[in-house]
Amino acid sequence: MDIQRTILIVALAIVSYMMVLQWNQDYGQAALPTQTASASSSVPGLPETAVAGTSDDVPTAGAETSAAPVTTEAVSDELIRVKTDVLDLSIDPRGGDVVQLHLSQYPRRQDRPDVPFQLFDNGGERLYLAQSGLTGANGPDARASGRPLYRSAQREYRLADDQDQLVVELAFSEAGIDYIKRFTFERGQYDLNVSYRIDNQSAQAWTGNLFAQLKRDDSGDPSSSTATGTATYLGAALWTQEKPYTKVSTGDMDDQNLRETVQGGWIAWLQHYFVTAWIPQKDSNNLVQTRKDSQGNYIIGFTGPALNVPAGASAETSAILYAGPKIQENLEALSPGLDLTVDYGFLWFLAKPIFWLLEHIHALLGNWGWSIIVLTILIKLAFFPLSGASYKSMARMRAVSPKLQALKEQFGDDRQKMSQAMMELYKKEKINPLGGCLPILVQMPVFLALYWVLLESVEMRQAPWLLWITDLSIKDPFFILPIIMGATMFIQQQLNPTPPDPMQARVMKLMPIIFTFFFLWFPAGLVLYWVVNNVLSIAQQWYITRKIEAASKAAAA
């Protein structure tokens, strides 16, 4: 009868495992786009669903807009394609917004390296744009007739192998004023300079304001890869003098519009692994604001100070657009506090040095999986005395468990006398009941900080380890690491003293199964950390328990 039950349990486990594998194969990966700009030889125009250049895109600057006549030109509204070694983007000549952007070095899926991850999209899968222009009294983007249609010398630009810089210029003229919108790209860089040159050859002075903003719909995060219930932040953020990192969620934008004057700083939109940000000139006072447009899209941006250009003169203004991965050293170099968009949560002060150490280990080993293992060993060594004290306490508890069982039989259901007798026994044997808990509680902040480091770092995205683990940022495709983790947890549980309460003992027996199921969808890098930590804990606990039990037997003899 016992053999039949065992066979049924094993068969059920195998069938369940195969079903989970099949579900993971069918639904575990992000769907590929039906069409990508990088896969097409021609540059597509704006789809009908896109809303680039609507009147409520442009923020007001507190002045009346000009009613200057518009010069009629035969200018194409076909998107302008720009390709560097790391960026593949499209610019809409209507307003000069960046409406599509692919990251050439970051595939959308590991099994399809030919399909780059798309950050900006003008209405295909989502609406996500980087917009900029000139508003204010004479700003061409603030006209009632709509945003200006720029002309360009080419429809496609490419950074050549022997080039380190690529400049794309868009031109527009009206009422004796020439505008040049210039995009400057650098090799290997995800930040680009967006500048405006206003050449005023009219008889009147020109006044306007630079604005730059990020516009996004309420769709989900396409770069999120976890299903653990702990989602990374998707939303806007900004820098202020009082707080170097302030989140502004879509819920906050639903409740009220933000309006704040900030000197320098930045505004950004965050998602898992990637960030986009506008960085104004650091010495300028800018009006930072959030709002929703008539289609329900969310906008965060800034409007710069008034720029005055006398008749017959010219002037320039500019801002930096960053669109790429959350690489901390790059972000920190661009603007103070921008590296905090790598959001490690409230334990960032612990997470940053942990990532620094992990990064240096990787520089030596060249593999993030082995780097995680070495980091886990170093953390375990740092807490060796604390965990040793915990395991000694549990080993002594295990050694006196027969005496505890005798007390239970002696006092039966009299809980008060049972508790008194247990405390006397603990005092006699020099056992601290909380000794096994306090050292673990001290270590928890470090463990949580490491969790966020492994979850938030873009360096882990699609990073292989060995054999079947080809991406440490997503779940184990065969769930082998979570099963090993559950087994190590079960082994470690056998080294612990059995709880005197029967209900607590049954719950503890279920914990390895519960945690195994919980860890099935954790990123493989996190599960690898827990497996290594459990193995090291088992070795340390087994050694301490064996030593204390041997000493107890010698004392009894």
Phi, psi and omega per residue, in radians:
M1 nan -0.756 3.122
D2 -1.137 -0.629 3.141
I3 -1.155 -0.739 3.128
Q4 -1.091 -0.733 3.140
R5 -1.133 -0.713 3.115
T6 -1.091 -0.758 3.137
I7 -1.088 -0.752 3.131
L8 -1.100 -0.721 3.135
I9 -1.132 -0.769 3.124
V10 -1.104 -0.772 3.136
A11 -1.095 -0.721 3.111
L12 -1.120 -0.694 3.117
A13 -1.118 -0.728 -3.134
I14 -1.148 -0.782 3.126
V15 -1.087 -0.733 3.125
S16 -1.107 -0.729 3.125
Y17 -1.084 -0.770 -3.137
M18 -1.143 -0.649 3.124
M19 -1.157 -0.711 3.119
V20 -1.146 -0.695 3.092
L21 -1.065 -0.745 -3.140
Q22 -1.186 -0.689 3.080
W23 -1.077 -0.748 3.135
N24 -1.093 -0.654 3.132
Q25 -1.197 -0.661 -3.086
D26 -1.382 -0.638 -2.991
Y27 -2.181 0.016 -3.005
G28 -1.416 -0.176 -3.096
Q29 -2.069 2.630 3.121
A30 -1.182 2.471 3.115
A31 -1.238 2.529 3.107
L32 -1.419 2.625 3.098
P33 -1.180 2.641 -3.138
T34 -1.246 -0.465 3.111
Q35 -2.676 2.399 3.092
T36 -2.172 2.617 -3.113
A37 -1.130 -0.571 -3.099
S38 -1.251 -0.395 -3.109
A39 -1.509 -0.124 -3.082
S40 -1.845 2.433 3.138
S41 -1.364 -0.423 3.115
S42 -1.802 2.699 -3.129
V43 -1.586 2.079 -3.082
P44 -1.273 2.721 3.022
G45 -1.494 -3.139 3.136
L46 -1.221 2.265 3.056
P47 -1.212 2.807 -3.088
E48 -1.129 -0.428 -3.104
T49 -1.379 -0.253 -3.104
A50 -1.309 2.643 -3.132
V51 -2.249 0.949 3.081
A52 -1.463 2.206 3.056
G53 1.582 0.328 3.060
T54 -1.252 2.763 -3.004
S55 -1.089 -0.560 -3.105
D56 -1.487 0.136 3.000
D57 -1.233 -0.590 -2.966
V58 -1.563 2.160 3.110
P59 -1.293 2.645 3.061
T60 -1.417 2.651 -3.141
A61 -2.029 0.338 3.086
G62 1.350 0.410 3.139
A63 -2.513 2.792 3.104
E64 -1.244 2.478 3.111
T65 -1.408 2.705 -3.092
S66 -1.381 2.764 3.081
A67 -2.051 0.638 -3.104
A68 -1.139 2.526 3.114
P69 -1.169 2.581 -3.097
V70 -1.688 2.298 3.079
T71 -1.292 2.230 3.141
T72 -1.469 2.117 3.128
E73 -2.339 2.636 3.071
A74 -1.493 1.498 -3.083
V75 -2.026 2.376 -3.117
S76 -1.334 2.535 3.053
D77 -1.781 0.341 3.089
E78 -1.294 2.452 -3.103
L79 -1.075 2.576 3.138
I80 -1.746 2.108 -3.064
R81 -1.617 2.303 3.112
V82 -2.281 2.281 -3.113
K83 -2.315 2.131 3.007
T84 -1.958 -2.959 -3.135
D85 -1.272 -0.322 -3.109
V86 -2.179 -0.268 -3.091
L87 -2.159 2.489 3.020
D88 -2.340 1.820 -2.980
L89 -2.332 2.892 3.098
S90 -2.240 2.394 -3.134
I91 -1.963 2.290 3.078
D92 -1.459 2.069 3.122
P93 -1.085 -0.362 3.062
R94 -1.381 1.610 -3.123
G95 1.706 -0.374 3.132
G96 1.281 0.549 3.122
D97 -1.475 2.622 3.003
V98 -1.497 1.889 -2.978
V99 -1.879 -0.256 3.040
Q100 -2.458 2.454 3.098
L101 -2.700 2.160 3.074
H102 -1.959 2.519 3.105
L103 -1.733 1.811 -2.999
S104 -1.098 -0.514 -3.086
Q105 -1.547 -0.013 -3.104
Y106 -2.211 1.660 3.113
P107 -1.095 2.594 3.102
R108 -1.131 -0.749 3.074
R109 -2.298 2.576 -3.083
Q110 -1.157 -0.544 -3.123
D111 -1.418 -0.080 3.084
R112 -2.292 1.283 -3.109
P113 -1.137 -0.236 3.135
D114 -1.420 -0.168 -3.132
V115 -1.884 1.797 -3.099
P116 -1.278 2.739 3.099
F117 -1.238 2.329 -3.131
Q118 -1.743 2.136 3.140
L119 -1.642 -1.020 3.073
F120 -1.630 2.512 -3.132
D121 -2.602 2.406 -3.071
N122 -1.808 0.630 3.014
G123 2.097 0.105 3.091
G124 -1.259 -1.361 3.053
E125 -1.623 -0.489 3.137
R126 -2.749 3.032 3.037
L127 -1.966 2.064 -3.107
Y128 -2.693 1.937 -2.995
L129 -2.300 2.681 2.940
A130 -1.939 1.957 -3.044
Q131 -1.952 2.601 3.079
S132 -2.734 2.745 -3.122
G133 3.126 -2.962 3.132
L134 -2.091 2.064 3.129
T135 -2.011 -2.914 -3.125
G136 1.704 -2.845 -2.989
A137 -1.029 -0.797 -3.095
N138 -2.045 0.190 -3.102
G139 -1.121 2.280 -3.106
P140 -1.172 -0.364 3.133
D141 -1.414 -0.194 -3.089
A142 -1.739 0.180 -3.123
R143 -1.241 2.602 3.098
A144 -1.154 -0.448 -3.111
S145 -1.392 -0.078 3.110
G146 1.976 3.068 -3.062
R147 -1.317 2.703 -3.055
P148 -1.227 2.626 3.076
L149 -1.804 1.886 -3.084
Y150 -1.401 2.694 3.015
R151 -1.890 2.653 -3.119
S152 -2.383 2.559 -3.130
A153 -1.187 -0.479 -3.107
Q154 -2.365 2.818 3.034
R155 -1.766 -0.232 3.091
E156 -2.427 2.381 3.089
Y157 -2.237 2.459 -3.139
R158 -2.447 2.341 3.063
L159 -1.304 2.000 -3.113
A160 -1.266 2.832 -3.103
D161 -1.075 -0.524 -3.119
D162 -1.665 0.173 3.131
Q163 -1.830 2.521 3.005
D164 -1.902 -0.187 -3.110
Q165 -2.489 2.481 3.088
L166 -2.267 2.242 3.141
V167 -2.028 2.244 3.104
V168 -2.051 2.139 -3.106
E169 -1.995 2.334 3.029
L170 -2.013 2.446 -3.064
A171 -2.190 2.581 3.112
F172 -2.668 2.447 -3.125
S173 -2.348 2.493 3.014
E174 -2.819 2.453 3.018
A175 0.898 0.697 3.098
G176 1.393 0.199 -3.133
I177 -2.086 2.245 3.103
D178 -1.836 2.269 3.120
Y179 -1.981 2.336 3.020
I180 -2.117 2.050 3.038
K181 -1.785 2.052 -3.000
R182 -2.026 2.259 3.037
F183 -1.883 2.179 -3.138
T184 -2.045 2.086 -3.103
F185 -1.910 2.496 3.083
E186 -2.052 2.539 -3.138
R187 -1.041 2.312 3.083
G188 1.318 0.073 -3.055
Q189 -1.919 2.496 3.083
Y190 -1.700 -0.039 3.067
D191 -1.801 2.485 3.111
L192 -2.327 2.546 3.125
N193 -1.564 2.235 3.094
V194 -2.006 1.992 -3.067
S195 -2.185 2.734 3.079
Y196 -2.149 2.335 2.989
R197 -2.023 2.160 3.133
I198 -1.896 1.987 3.111
D199 -1.868 1.814 -3.022
N200 -1.637 1.702 3.086
Q201 -1.802 0.289 3.098
S202 -1.520 3.141 -3.132
A203 -1.572 -0.070 -3.085
Q204 -2.049 2.666 3.047
A205 -1.182 2.617 -3.138
W206 -1.950 2.401 3.095
T207 -2.339 2.330 3.117
G208 -2.862 3.103 -3.119
N209 -2.360 2.414 3.008
L210 -1.348 2.340 2.978
F211 -2.213 2.622 3.081
A212 -2.555 2.405 -3.054
Q213 -2.698 2.826 3.058
L214 -2.017 2.275 -3.071
K215 -2.147 2.258 -3.083
R216 -2.545 2.591 3.048
D217 -1.469 -2.995 -3.057
D218 -1.712 0.405 3.124
S219 -1.243 2.897 -3.080
G220 -1.304 -3.117 -3.098
D221 -1.512 1.959 -3.116
P222 -1.283 -0.243 -3.121
S223 -1.735 0.001 3.125
S224 -1.269 2.372 -3.061
S225 -2.222 0.138 -3.099
T226 -1.942 2.640 3.077
A227 -2.254 0.688 -3.045
T228 -1.650 -0.091 -3.061
G229 1.583 -0.184 3.092
T230 -1.860 1.508 -3.078
A231 -1.452 2.535 3.040
T232 -1.324 2.837 -3.020
Y233 -1.244 2.290 3.015
L234 -2.120 1.952 -3.116
G235 2.884 -2.982 -3.065
A236 -1.633 2.870 3.073
A237 -2.719 2.822 3.118
L238 -2.668 2.884 3.083
W239 -1.866 2.392 3.014
T240 -2.328 2.915 3.138
Q241 -1.090 -0.603 -3.099
E242 -1.391 -0.652 -3.096
K243 -2.317 2.103 -3.112
P244 -1.267 -0.170 3.138
Y245 -2.642 1.916 -3.111
T246 -2.195 2.120 3.110
K247 -1.418 2.482 3.019
V248 -2.307 1.701 -3.068
S249 -1.344 2.920 3.078
T250 -1.097 -0.539 3.062
G251 -1.118 -0.689 3.076
D252 -1.088 -0.693 3.128
M253 -1.201 -0.549 3.068
D254 -1.147 -0.628 -3.072
D255 -1.315 -0.770 -3.107
Q256 -2.844 2.777 3.088
N257 -1.521 2.393 3.085
L258 -1.553 2.369 3.031
R259 -2.466 2.025 -3.099
E260 -2.633 2.391 3.102
T261 -1.549 2.196 -3.065
V262 -2.301 2.393 3.046
Q263 -1.551 2.106 -3.122
G264 1.167 -2.305 3.083
G265 1.330 -2.676 -3.126
W266 -2.869 2.800 2.959
I267 -2.211 2.584 -3.010
A268 -2.610 2.830 2.956
W269 -2.195 2.213 -3.021
L270 -1.873 2.581 2.919
Q271 -2.604 3.099 -3.107
H272 -1.086 2.161 3.075
Y273 1.341 -0.436 -3.011
F274 -2.226 2.718 -3.139
V275 -2.576 2.561 2.983
T276 -2.130 2.477 -3.065
A277 -2.634 2.504 2.947
W278 -1.826 2.291 -3.107
I279 -2.141 1.865 3.126
P280 -1.318 3.064 3.069
Q281 -1.098 2.343 -2.939
K282 -1.149 -0.403 -3.109
D283 -1.709 0.136 -3.110
S284 -1.691 2.579 3.042
N285 -1.658 2.113 -3.015
N286 -2.136 2.522 3.047
L287 -1.559 1.910 3.104
V288 -1.601 2.313 -3.110
Q289 -2.604 2.696 3.028
T290 -2.131 2.684 3.102
R291 -2.926 3.046 3.032
K292 -2.077 2.473 3.103
D293 -1.541 -3.088 -3.048
S294 -1.208 -0.314 3.087
Q295 -1.606 0.025 3.119
G296 1.527 0.202 3.100
N297 -1.413 2.639 -3.094
Y298 -1.697 2.399 -3.084
I299 -2.284 2.272 2.931
I300 -2.212 2.345 -3.091
G301 -2.874 -3.103 3.080
F302 -2.344 2.662 3.015
T303 -2.096 2.180 -3.054
G304 -1.371 3.089 3.125
P305 -1.201 2.832 -3.128
A306 -1.114 2.374 3.098
L307 -1.941 2.118 -3.102
N308 -1.895 2.204 -3.139
V309 -2.147 1.886 3.136
P310 -1.100 2.800 3.090
A311 -1.041 2.337 -3.129
G312 1.427 0.066 -3.130
A313 -1.993 3.080 3.095
S314 -2.452 2.795 -3.130
A315 -2.701 2.825 3.131
E316 -2.308 2.657 3.011
T317 -2.570 2.730 -3.031
S318 -2.741 2.928 3.033
A319 -2.662 2.874 3.141
I320 -1.912 2.336 3.036
L321 -1.906 2.175 3.031
Y322 -1.927 2.284 3.107
A323 -2.513 1.759 -3.088
G324 3.103 -2.800 -3.087
P325 -1.283 2.766 3.114
K326 -1.463 1.289 3.062
I327 -1.636 1.973 -2.893
Q328 -1.048 -0.765 -3.084
E329 -1.144 -0.602 3.092
N330 -1.181 -0.769 -3.112
L331 -1.171 -0.712 -3.130
E332 -1.128 -0.594 -3.138
A333 -1.249 -0.448 -3.100
L334 -1.343 -0.768 -3.080
S335 -2.847 2.476 3.116
P336 -1.000 2.337 3.082
G337 1.487 -0.199 -3.114
L338 -1.192 -0.469 3.100
D339 -1.192 -0.284 3.111
L340 -1.268 -0.154 3.027
T341 -1.181 -0.285 2.884
V342 -1.346 1.561 -2.851
D343 -1.487 1.770 3.109
Y344 -1.601 0.147 3.106
G345 1.351 -2.812 -3.034
F346 -1.269 -0.202 3.104
L347 -1.762 0.498 -3.093
W348 -1.039 -0.563 -3.105
F349 -1.173 -0.384 3.011
L350 -1.595 -0.634 -3.057
A351 -1.175 -0.665 -3.086
K352 -1.100 -0.816 3.069
P353 -1.167 -0.543 3.078
I354 -1.127 -0.751 3.105
F355 -1.151 -0.681 3.093
W356 -0.996 -0.796 3.128
L357 -1.142 -0.767 3.138
L358 -1.075 -0.697 -3.134
E359 -1.131 -0.686 3.129
H360 -1.243 -0.604 3.056
I361 -1.122 -0.737 3.127
H362 -1.110 -0.598 3.111
A363 -1.076 -0.489 3.110
L364 -1.515 -0.701 -3.022
L365 -1.639 -0.538 3.118
G366 1.329 0.196 3.132
N367 -2.500 2.216 -3.070
W368 -1.229 -0.521 3.119
G369 -1.127 -0.887 3.100
W370 -1.148 -0.544 3.099
S371 -1.130 -0.687 3.090
I372 -1.100 -0.725 -3.137
I373 -1.102 -0.813 3.135
V374 -1.119 -0.726 3.113
L375 -1.062 -0.734 3.120
T376 -1.071 -0.706 3.114
I377 -1.119 -0.745 -3.140
L378 -1.129 -0.725 3.100
I379 -1.125 -0.702 3.127
K380 -1.106 -0.694 3.101
L381 -1.148 -0.676 -3.135
A382 -1.096 -0.592 -3.119
F383 -1.795 0.289 -3.096
F384 -0.997 -0.821 3.124
P385 -1.079 -0.725 -3.127
L386 -1.143 -0.843 -3.137
S387 -1.169 -0.555 3.080
G388 -1.078 -0.735 3.103
A389 -1.097 -0.677 3.116
S390 -1.111 -0.810 -3.103
Y391 -1.213 -0.543 3.067
K392 -1.136 -0.729 3.118
S393 -1.095 -0.764 -3.140
M394 -1.197 -0.604 3.113
A395 -1.150 -0.706 3.089
R396 -1.148 -0.665 3.078
M397 -1.067 -0.719 3.130
R398 -1.138 -0.661 -3.110
A399 -1.171 -0.566 -3.107
V400 -1.693 0.139 -3.117
S401 -1.042 -0.620 3.056
P402 -1.083 -0.649 3.106
K403 -1.175 -0.648 3.088
L404 -1.129 -0.682 3.121
Q405 -1.139 -0.640 3.103
A406 -1.155 -0.697 3.097
L407 -1.106 -0.665 3.126
K408 -1.108 -0.731 3.123
E409 -1.211 -0.556 -3.110
Q410 -1.255 -0.762 -3.028
F411 -1.732 -0.179 3.052
G412 1.041 -2.145 -3.072
D413 -1.634 0.128 3.121
D414 -1.414 1.585 -3.021
R415 -1.162 -0.606 -3.102
Q416 -1.133 -0.840 3.130
K417 -1.180 -0.626 3.112
M418 -1.082 -0.751 3.141
S419 -1.143 -0.728 3.122
Q420 -1.095 -0.760 -3.136
A421 -1.144 -0.672 3.117
M422 -1.118 -0.751 -3.134
M423 -1.136 -0.663 3.086
E424 -1.132 -0.688 3.119
L425 -1.149 -0.755 3.121
Y426 -1.065 -0.705 -3.137
K427 -1.161 -0.697 -3.136
K428 -1.163 -0.739 -3.103
E429 -1.513 0.026 -3.135
K430 1.018 0.895 -3.140
I431 -1.967 2.286 3.042
N432 -1.712 1.980 -3.101
P433 -1.020 -0.504 3.135
L434 -1.606 0.013 -3.090
G435 -1.089 -0.503 3.130
G436 -1.429 -0.264 -3.064
C437 -1.721 -0.756 -3.018
L438 -1.044 -0.799 3.120
P439 -1.061 -0.625 3.120
I440 -1.156 -0.698 3.128
L441 -1.119 -0.624 3.117
V442 -1.131 -0.623 -3.100
Q443 -1.385 -0.334 -3.029
M444 -1.004 -0.735 3.113
P445 -0.998 -0.669 3.129
V446 -1.181 -0.736 3.133
F447 -1.107 -0.728 3.122
L448 -1.162 -0.682 3.103
A449 -1.102 -0.723 3.100
L450 -1.128 -0.649 3.081
Y451 -0.974 -0.821 -3.110
W452 -1.245 -0.551 3.069
V453 -1.080 -0.825 -3.113
L454 -1.236 -0.506 -3.109
L455 -1.390 -0.638 -2.959
E456 -1.696 -0.343 -3.027
S457 -1.310 2.151 3.136
V458 -1.152 -0.373 3.120
E459 -1.073 -0.420 3.132
M460 -1.422 -0.269 -3.077
R461 -1.121 2.122 3.121
Q462 1.019 0.458 3.107
A463 -1.512 2.141 -3.116
P464 -1.443 2.779 2.999
W465 -1.991 -1.484 3.067
L466 -2.739 2.844 3.109
L467 0.898 -2.107 -3.018
W468 -1.443 -0.195 3.134
I469 -1.507 1.649 -3.124
T470 -1.784 -0.098 3.130
D471 -2.640 1.891 -3.090
L472 -1.292 -0.207 -3.076
S473 -1.566 -0.161 3.127
I474 -2.096 3.032 -3.087
K475 -1.173 2.693 3.048
D476 -1.053 2.114 -3.066
P477 -1.106 -0.433 3.140
F478 -1.928 0.057 3.078
F479 1.023 0.492 -3.132
I480 -1.303 -0.774 3.129
L481 -1.060 -0.767 3.080
P482 -1.069 -0.620 3.118
I483 -1.177 -0.738 3.075
I484 -1.081 -0.712 3.115
M485 -1.043 -0.782 3.111
G486 -1.086 -0.673 3.119
A487 -1.148 -0.740 3.113
T488 -1.157 -0.595 3.096
M489 -1.163 -0.669 3.101
F490 -1.129 -0.763 3.134
I491 -1.097 -0.757 3.130
Q492 -1.108 -0.597 3.133
Q493 -1.141 -0.581 3.140
Q494 -1.178 -0.384 3.125
L495 -1.472 -0.230 -3.138
N496 -1.508 2.701 3.076
P497 -1.180 2.532 3.118
T498 -1.260 2.216 3.133
P499 -1.028 2.443 -3.130
P500 -1.167 -0.472 -3.141
D501 -1.422 2.152 -3.093
P502 -1.040 -0.695 3.139
M503 -1.120 -0.745 3.112
Q504 -1.119 -0.653 3.130
A505 -1.121 -0.700 3.121
R506 -1.170 -0.690 3.117
V507 -1.099 -0.740 -3.130
M508 -1.108 -0.583 3.108
K509 -1.181 -0.508 3.139
L510 -1.428 -0.277 -3.044
M511 -1.026 -0.769 3.107
P512 -1.037 -0.645 3.122
I513 -1.203 -0.767 -3.123
I514 -1.096 -0.811 -3.115
F515 -1.193 -0.602 3.082
T516 -1.062 -0.817 3.123
F517 -1.119 -0.686 -3.122
F518 -1.143 -0.637 -3.082
F519 -1.471 -0.071 -3.117
L520 -0.994 -0.626 -3.052
W521 -1.826 0.135 3.053
F522 -1.274 2.592 3.024
P523 -0.969 2.483 -3.050
A524 -1.030 -0.586 3.125
G525 -1.083 -0.669 3.108
L526 -1.209 -0.732 3.138
V527 -1.148 -0.667 3.097
L528 -1.038 -0.740 3.097
Y529 -1.024 -0.821 -3.099
W530 -1.156 -0.646 3.118
V531 -1.095 -0.863 -3.123
V532 -1.107 -0.746 3.119
N533 -1.071 -0.739 3.128
N534 -1.138 -0.724 -3.141
V535 -1.101 -0.771 3.111
L536 -1.128 -0.679 3.119
S537 -1.143 -0.709 3.117
I538 -1.071 -0.786 -3.138
A539 -1.086 -0.787 -3.118
Q540 -1.195 -0.748 -3.107
Q541 -1.194 -0.680 3.128
W542 -1.095 -0.734 -3.133
Y543 -1.127 -0.808 -3.109
I544 -1.161 -0.745 -3.136
T545 -1.102 -0.773 3.130
R546 -1.074 -0.708 -3.114
K547 -1.162 -0.759 -3.114
I548 -1.229 -0.709 3.120
E549 -1.131 -0.641 3.091
A550 -1.138 -0.699 3.108
A551 -1.158 -0.646 3.117
S552 -1.154 -0.709 3.136
K553 -1.167 -0.678 3.134
A554 -1.160 -0.673 3.129
A555 -1.185 -0.662 -3.141
A556 -1.194 -0.584 -3.138
A557 -1.297 nan nan
